[in-house]
Structure formats: C-alpha cells, structure tokens
Amino acid sequence: MSAIVLTPDWGSPTSPEPDRGTCLLCAIVGMLAAAMTLAVLAKMLFLAPAGPTVLPLDETCSLSRETCSVRLPDGGTLKFSIGPRPVPLLQTLTLEIHIEGSNIRPVEVDFSGVDVPMAFNRAYPAPAPGGVYTAQTMLPLCASGRMVWQASVLLEKGDSRLLVPFRFETERGK
C-alpha cells in the first residue's frame, strides 16, 4: 500500500503562491493587537482604583427611630441621624454626621430603596461647627405604603474610601 501525500501546487494558476510580505504584516498586526489587549487588561486589573471598603450593616439600628453609631476601622466613631422622625416623604430632611476620634470625612450620602428601585438621590454633607457635617435632602413619594431605605455614607481619608450602610423605613401618609 502506498500513501498519497497532498502538497500545494504553488505553480498552478488556481493556487497562487502566498505573498510573504502580507503574511508578515498580518503577523505584526496580530501581535500588536494582542499586546494592546494585554496592556488594557493589566491596567484594569492592577492600576484601576480600588472601590470603597464596605462596613457591615448594623441591622439592630434604624435611622427612623434613633441615631445610629458605627465603630470605624481606625478606632473612631461615626454617628448618623436623620430628622425629623418618623422620616417623612416629600419634606426636607436634615442629615447629621458626627465623627469622633478620626480624621476621616464624609463625602456623600446615597439613598436607595432596598426592595424597590428608586431614582438617584444623593446628599453632600458640609462641615458645621463642633465637628458635625450636615446636609439636607428630600425623599420621593413611593407607590407602596411602607418603604425600606438604605442610606450609604461614603467616607474618605486620603486615597482610601469607606462605605457605611444604614437602614430606615418610611410610611406613605406619615
């Protein structure tokens, strides 16, 4: 038995010889594309800024009933309150953030519905006398009667960021 070996017939008019310059150009373009892809991935993985460290939610405290207090990783304490109470809808709310024993500062407070997605709602605390940061905001009216909210306080110290979640409830008509 003899084996049949097929080889390209470069001399045939139907199979022209490949252009070596074109193949070299294709190889260079392919290598450049691969290098650029690796550079973008490396930047995304290693050079992208890290997100904030998120502290665990204290489910025993509700801002609709009381001022909530959280121990910060650097040993300081954050106290956060919303007034008036019970927390009303479509009325001006006053936010107060007290930070003791730390030089971390609040940057913003983001409000979101826990079970019902709500529109973007963010407040920006400003320093007030006595180491207090204050802001005013308003919560929108929700179609459901009772609504559970999360207020996330974003803190900043240098390049590091910390996110502290708090929960509270509102009731339509109260």
N, C-alpha and C positions, 0 to 999 in steps of 0.2 A: 504494500500500500504506500502510496506517495502522498505527501501533504501538499496542499496548494497554499501558497503564500501570496497574498494580495499586496501589492505595493502601488503607491500612487504613480501614475504615468504623467510626470511633470512635462513631458514633451507633447502631450495630447492637447489639441485645441480646446477641449471641454474642461480640462483641469489645468488652468494656468499656474505657474509657479508663484507661491506667495511672495509679496513684496516684503523683504526683510526689514526695511525702514519703517513700514506701517506697523509691523508686529512689535518692534522695539518701542515705538511711540505709544502703542496700546499698553505695553507693559509698564512704561514710565507713568502714564496717566493713572493706571490701576494702582500702582504703588503710592502715588501722591494722594489719591482718594482714600486709600486705606490709612495712610499716615494722618491725614486730616481727621478722619473719623476717630482714630485712637486719641488724638490730641483733644478733641471735643469731649469725648468720654472721660478722659483723665481730668480735664478741667471741671466737669460736672461732678465727678466723684470726690476729688481731692481739694479743689480750690473753691468750690461753692460755699457760701456762708452757711454755717450750721443754723438750724432752726432753734427756736427757744426751747429751754428745758421746761417741761410741763410738770407742775406740782400736782399731787393727787388731790381730788375733790374731797372736801370735808362734808360728808352728807348729813352730819348732825347739826349743821348751822344753816339757817335760811335767812337771807337778807330781808325778807318780807316781815320777819319777826324781830331781828336783832342785828347788832354789829357783829361781824364775823372777824375772827383773828386767826392768822396763819403764821407759823414759825418759818422763817426764811432759811435757806441753806447756809448763809453766812452768820447765823445766830440772831439776826434781827427779827423784828415782828412787824407784820403788816396788819392793820385793822381797816376794814372796809365797811361803809354803811351807805344806805340809800334812804332818802327821806322824801316825802312823808311816808308813814306806814299806816295802814297797809299800802303797798306800792300801787298807785293809780295808773290808769292808761290815759293817754291824751292830756296829761298835765305835766308841768315842769317838775323834774326830779332833781334833787341835789345829791351829788356823789361826794363822799369824803373819804380820803385815803390818808391814814396816819402811818408813818414808817418810823420805827424806833430801833436804835442800835444798828443801823445800816445806812450806807450812803447810796443805796440803790434808789432809783427814781422811777415813778410811774410815767409811762409814755402815752398809753391809751387804755380805754375800757371798751371792749367789744360786747355787744348784746346780741344773743341769738336764741331762737326758740329751740327747746330741747326736742320736742316731738313734732313741731310744726315749723317748717322753714319760713323765716321772716326776712324782710328786706334788710339791707346793710344798715347798721345802726352803731355808730362809734362816737365816743366822747373822749376829749383830750384834756386831762387834768392839768391845772396850772397851780404853781406854788402859792400858798397863802401863808399868813403869819402863823408861827407856832409849829412849823414842820408838817403842816397839813397841805394836802393837794385837793383841790375841789374842781368840780365840773358840773355842768347842767346838761340834761338831756330830756328826751320825752320818748315814751314807748308808744308804738302804734296800737290801734284797736285791733283785736284779734277776733276772728269769726266765731271761735269756740268760746264757751263761757269761762273756763279755767285754763290758764296757760302757765307752763313751767318754762322759765328762762334760765339762761346761763350768762353771767357777766364774767368775762375773762379779762383780768387786769394784766397788761403787759408791762413788765418792769425792765429797766435797762441799767447796766453798770459797765461802762467801757464798751467792749465788744460783745459782752455776754448779755443774753436776754432770758427772761424768766416769765412764764405764763402761769397765773394763779386763777383757777376757776372757782366761781361761787354760784349757788343756785338760789332762786326765789320764785314765788308764784304770784300771779295776778288773777283777779276775777273781774269779768266784764260787769260793769254797773256798780262797782265798789270803789 
